[in-house]
Amino acid sequence: MKVFVTGVAGQLGHDVMNELAKRGYEGVGSDLAPEYTGVQDGSAVTAMPYVALDITDQEAVERVICDVNPDVVVHCAAWTAVDLAEDDDKVEKVRAINAGGTENIALVCKKLDAKMVYLSTDYVFDGQGTEPWDPDCKAYNPISVYGSTKLEGELAVANNLDKYFIVRIAWVFGVNGKNFIKTMLSLSEKYDTIRVVNDQIGTPTYTLDLARLLVDMIETEKYGYYHATNEGGYISWYDFTCEIFRQAGKDTKVIPVTTEEYGLSKAARPFNSRLDKSKLVKNGFTPLPTWQDALSRYLKEIQE
């Protein structure tokens, strides 16, 4: 199986490439930069073929992906700077990447009859209530530019293809890039006390674990919408921070505050990011390990 992966300089794309290599599949990575710019850790991703690609360039997308002629495209590339996306001068660029770029890829997958995996987000929902969101729920009401454009990407995939996996994730962390855990650890070196919101509820997603699941998926034809985060229960960012510091041996004090008290954010955040993952088990996929276990493994990984 040959797999084309976008966004390999990011957290998830990096881990997907390594998971493909582990299983003996042929992976071809892509990102914007002329050469691979992710972490140079000696892993398979740095040894696999790489091609520069701007997914907003429709002609380039068709030329490059047709030349590779993959069986599957795993589309990890996206604009993910949630607050910056709200700037008036950035909105069209964000839409061009998250919606237009995704449609460009979907149309080539249709032409090649290739499977497509599209990574989406809890931000496609409005984040109200306390019930976990069902993956097949169509009650979309995104409250940010990021969420709106990711939803447009979802629809571009679902409206053009039959052979697709739309996988919504949340609170992502991995070795290759910035994330909440790295930010908290950095803050703990500078401050004795930090404030963290406790009224946004969800579950973290470790890209190493998610990559395994995604490759499990593309080995099947169990297409459709899925939710995939680590197991271990729903928590707040405050809860997550407390456990990060506990496992990392930090004595920084964490003060819980509401989103309103915290302030600062340009983009509205969903309060309810609970994602119902039961469809994974129903369709025979192995759920991700608990987020507590994932955090433990991740801290060891970045501290080595």
C-alpha positions as CSV (number, residue, x, y, z in Angstrom):
1,M,0.0,0.0,0.0
2,K,1.3,3.4,-1.0
3,V,0.2,6.4,1.2
4,F,0.6,10.1,0.5
5,V,0.7,12.1,3.7
6,T,0.2,15.9,3.9
7,G,1.5,18.0,6.7
8,V,4.5,15.8,7.7
9,A,6.3,18.7,9.4
10,G,3.5,18.7,12.0
11,Q,2.8,16.6,15.0
12,L,0.5,14.0,13.4
13,G,1.9,13.8,9.9
14,H,5.3,12.9,11.4
15,D,3.9,10.1,13.5
16,V,1.7,8.7,10.6
17,M,4.8,8.4,8.4
18,N,6.7,6.5,11.1
19,E,3.7,4.2,11.7
20,L,3.5,3.4,8.0
21,A,7.2,2.6,8.0
22,K,6.7,0.3,11.0
23,R,4.2,-1.7,9.0
24,G,6.2,-1.9,5.8
25,Y,4.0,0.5,3.8
26,E,5.4,3.0,1.3
27,G,4.9,6.5,2.6
28,V,5.4,9.7,0.7
29,G,5.4,12.9,2.8
30,S,4.6,16.4,1.8
31,D,4.6,19.9,3.3
32,L,5.1,23.5,2.2
33,A,8.9,23.7,2.8
34,P,11.3,22.7,0.0
35,E,12.8,20.1,2.3
36,Y,11.5,18.3,5.4
37,T,11.6,20.7,8.3
38,G,10.3,18.5,11.2
39,V,12.2,17.0,14.0
40,Q,15.3,15.2,12.8
41,D,15.2,12.3,15.2
42,G,16.6,9.6,12.9
43,S,13.2,8.0,12.6
44,A,11.7,6.7,9.3
45,V,10.0,9.9,8.4
46,T,13.3,11.6,7.6
47,A,14.3,8.8,5.3
48,M,11.1,8.5,3.4
49,P,10.4,10.3,0.1
50,Y,9.3,13.9,0.6
51,V,7.8,16.4,-1.9
52,A,7.1,20.1,-1.4
53,L,3.4,20.9,-2.0
54,D,1.1,23.9,-1.6
55,I,-2.3,22.3,-1.2
56,T,-4.0,25.6,-2.2
57,D,-2.4,25.2,-5.7
58,Q,-5.0,23.0,-7.5
59,E,-2.7,22.2,-10.5
60,A,0.2,21.3,-8.3
61,V,-2.0,19.1,-6.1
62,E,-3.2,17.2,-9.1
63,R,0.3,16.9,-10.7
64,V,2.1,15.8,-7.5
65,I,-0.5,13.3,-6.2
66,C,-1.2,11.8,-9.6
67,D,2.6,11.4,-10.1
68,V,2.8,9.5,-6.7
69,N,-0.4,7.6,-7.5
70,P,-1.2,6.6,-3.9
71,D,-3.8,4.1,-2.7
72,V,-4.5,6.4,0.2
73,V,-4.1,10.1,1.0
74,V,-3.9,11.0,4.7
75,H,-4.5,14.7,4.9
76,C,-3.0,16.1,8.1
77,A,-2.1,19.6,6.7
78,A,-4.2,22.5,8.0
79,W,-4.2,26.0,9.3
80,T,-4.4,25.4,13.1
81,A,-3.6,28.8,14.6
82,V,-7.1,29.3,15.9
83,D,-6.8,32.9,17.2
84,L,-4.8,34.1,14.2
85,A,-7.5,32.8,11.9
86,E,-9.9,35.4,13.3
87,D,-7.8,38.3,11.8
88,D,-9.6,39.9,8.9
89,D,-6.6,39.7,6.7
90,K,-6.1,35.9,7.4
91,V,-9.7,34.6,6.9
92,E,-9.5,33.9,3.2
93,K,-6.0,32.3,3.5
94,V,-7.4,30.0,6.3
95,R,-10.4,29.1,4.1
96,A,-8.1,28.5,1.1
97,I,-6.0,26.0,3.1
98,N,-8.7,24.2,5.2
99,A,-11.5,24.2,2.7
100,G,-10.0,24.8,-0.7
101,G,-6.9,22.8,-0.2
102,T,-8.9,19.9,1.2
103,E,-11.3,20.0,-1.8
104,N,-8.3,20.0,-4.2
105,I,-7.0,16.8,-2.6
106,A,-10.5,15.2,-2.5
107,L,-10.9,15.8,-6.2
108,V,-7.6,14.0,-7.0
109,C,-8.6,11.1,-4.7
110,K,-11.8,10.8,-6.7
111,K,-9.9,10.8,-10.0
112,L,-7.5,8.1,-8.7
113,D,-10.2,6.2,-6.8
114,A,-7.9,6.5,-3.7
115,K,-9.1,6.4,-0.1
116,M,-8.8,9.7,1.8
117,V,-8.4,10.4,5.5
118,Y,-9.3,13.9,6.6
119,L,-8.4,15.1,10.1
120,S,-11.1,17.4,11.5
121,T,-11.9,18.8,14.9
122,D,-14.3,19.3,17.8
123,Y,-14.5,22.9,16.7
124,V,-17.0,22.0,14.0
125,F,-19.6,21.9,16.8
126,D,-20.7,24.9,18.9
127,G,-19.5,23.3,22.2
128,Q,-22.7,23.8,24.1
129,G,-24.3,21.4,26.5
130,T,-22.7,18.5,28.3
131,E,-23.6,15.5,26.1
132,P,-20.7,13.9,24.1
133,W,-21.0,14.7,20.3
134,D,-21.9,11.7,18.1
135,P,-19.6,11.4,15.0
136,D,-22.7,11.2,12.8
137,C,-24.3,14.2,14.4
138,K,-25.0,16.9,11.8
139,A,-25.8,19.7,14.3
140,Y,-22.9,21.8,13.2
141,N,-22.7,25.3,14.4
142,P,-19.0,26.3,14.5
143,I,-18.2,29.4,16.5
144,S,-14.8,30.3,15.0
145,V,-13.2,30.8,11.6
146,Y,-11.1,27.7,12.2
147,G,-14.1,25.6,13.0
148,S,-16.1,26.9,10.0
149,T,-13.3,26.3,7.6
150,K,-12.6,22.8,8.9
151,L,-16.3,22.0,8.5
152,E,-16.1,23.2,4.9
153,G,-13.2,20.8,4.5
154,E,-15.3,17.9,5.9
155,L,-18.1,18.7,3.4
156,A,-15.7,18.9,0.5
157,V,-14.6,15.4,1.3
158,A,-18.0,13.9,2.0
159,N,-19.6,15.5,-1.0
160,N,-17.0,14.3,-3.4
161,L,-16.0,10.9,-2.2
162,D,-17.4,7.6,-1.0
163,K,-14.1,6.1,0.2
164,Y,-13.3,8.5,3.1
165,F,-12.6,8.6,6.8
166,I,-13.4,11.9,8.5
167,V,-11.7,11.7,11.9
168,R,-12.4,14.4,14.4
169,I,-9.8,14.9,17.1
170,A,-9.2,17.3,20.0
171,W,-6.4,18.7,22.3
172,V,-3.6,17.2,20.2
173,F,-0.1,16.7,21.4
174,G,3.0,15.0,19.8
175,V,6.7,15.2,19.6
176,N,7.0,17.2,16.4
177,G,5.8,20.7,17.1
178,K,4.2,23.0,19.7
179,N,1.4,21.9,22.0
180,F,-0.3,22.5,25.3
181,I,2.0,20.2,27.3
182,K,5.2,21.9,26.1
183,T,3.7,25.3,26.8
184,M,2.7,24.3,30.4
185,L,6.2,22.8,31.0
186,S,7.8,26.0,29.7
187,L,5.5,28.2,31.9
188,S,6.4,26.1,35.0
189,E,10.1,27.1,34.5
190,K,9.1,30.8,34.7
191,Y,6.3,31.0,37.1
192,D,5.4,29.7,40.6
193,T,1.7,30.0,39.8
194,I,-0.3,29.8,36.6
195,R,-4.0,30.2,35.8
196,V,-5.7,27.5,33.6
197,V,-9.3,27.3,32.5
198,N,-11.5,24.7,34.1
199,D,-14.8,25.1,32.1
200,Q,-13.7,23.7,28.8
201,I,-14.1,20.0,28.8
202,G,-12.7,17.3,26.5
203,T,-10.0,14.7,26.1
204,P,-6.4,14.9,24.9
205,T,-5.1,13.1,21.8
206,Y,-1.6,11.7,21.5
207,T,-0.6,11.7,17.8
208,L,1.5,8.6,18.3
209,D,-1.6,6.7,19.4
210,L,-3.8,8.4,16.8
211,A,-1.3,7.5,14.0
212,R,-1.7,3.8,14.8
213,L,-5.5,4.0,14.7
214,L,-5.4,5.9,11.3
215,V,-3.3,3.2,9.7
216,D,-5.6,0.6,11.2
217,M,-8.4,2.4,9.5
218,I,-6.9,2.6,6.0
219,E,-6.3,-1.1,6.1
220,T,-10.1,-1.4,6.0
221,E,-13.1,-0.2,4.0
222,K,-15.1,0.9,7.1
223,Y,-15.6,4.4,5.8
224,G,-17.4,7.3,7.5
225,Y,-17.2,9.8,10.3
226,Y,-15.3,8.9,13.5
227,H,-14.2,10.6,16.7
228,A,-10.8,9.6,18.1
229,T,-9.2,10.9,21.3
230,N,-7.4,9.0,24.0
231,E,-9.6,7.2,26.6
232,G,-9.4,8.0,30.3
233,G,-12.4,10.2,30.8
234,Y,-13.4,13.8,30.1
235,I,-11.3,16.5,31.8
236,S,-10.7,20.3,31.8
237,W,-7.5,22.0,30.8
238,Y,-7.0,22.6,34.5
239,D,-7.2,18.9,35.2
240,F,-4.8,18.2,32.4
241,T,-2.3,20.7,33.7
242,C,-2.4,19.3,37.2
243,E,-1.7,15.8,35.9
244,I,1.1,17.1,33.6
245,F,2.8,18.8,36.6
246,R,2.2,15.7,38.8
247,Q,3.8,13.3,36.3
248,A,6.6,15.8,35.4
249,G,7.4,16.4,39.1
250,K,6.7,20.1,39.0
251,D,5.5,22.0,42.1
252,T,4.0,25.0,40.1
253,K,0.6,25.9,41.6
254,V,-2.3,25.7,39.2
255,I,-5.3,28.0,39.8
256,P,-8.6,27.1,38.1
257,V,-10.4,30.0,36.3
258,T,-13.3,30.3,34.0
259,T,-12.8,31.1,30.3
260,E,-14.3,34.6,31.0
261,E,-11.9,35.2,33.8
262,Y,-9.0,34.0,31.7
263,G,-9.8,36.3,28.8
264,L,-7.3,37.0,26.0
265,S,-8.5,34.6,23.2
266,K,-9.7,36.1,19.9
267,A,-11.5,33.0,18.8
268,A,-14.3,31.5,20.8
269,R,-13.5,28.1,22.3
270,P,-16.0,25.3,22.6
271,F,-16.9,24.6,26.3
272,N,-18.1,21.0,25.4
273,S,-15.5,19.1,23.5
274,R,-16.6,15.7,24.7
275,L,-16.4,13.4,21.7
276,D,-18.3,10.1,21.6
277,K,-15.8,7.4,20.4
278,S,-18.1,4.3,20.7
279,K,-18.3,4.0,16.9
280,L,-14.6,2.9,16.9
281,V,-15.3,-0.2,18.9
282,K,-18.6,-0.9,17.0
283,N,-16.6,-1.0,13.8
284,G,-13.8,-3.2,15.2
285,F,-11.1,-0.6,15.9
286,T,-9.0,-0.7,19.0
287,P,-9.5,2.5,21.1
288,L,-6.6,4.7,22.0
289,P,-5.0,4.1,25.4
290,T,-5.9,6.4,28.3
291,W,-4.6,10.0,28.2
292,Q,-2.9,9.5,31.5
293,D,-0.9,6.6,30.0
294,A,-0.3,8.6,26.8
295,L,1.0,11.6,28.9
296,S,3.4,9.3,30.7
297,R,4.9,7.9,27.5
298,Y,5.0,11.3,25.9
299,L,6.9,12.9,28.8
300,K,9.5,10.1,28.6
301,E,9.8,10.7,24.9
302,I,10.5,14.4,25.1
303,Q,12.8,14.1,28.1
304,E,15.1,11.6,26.5
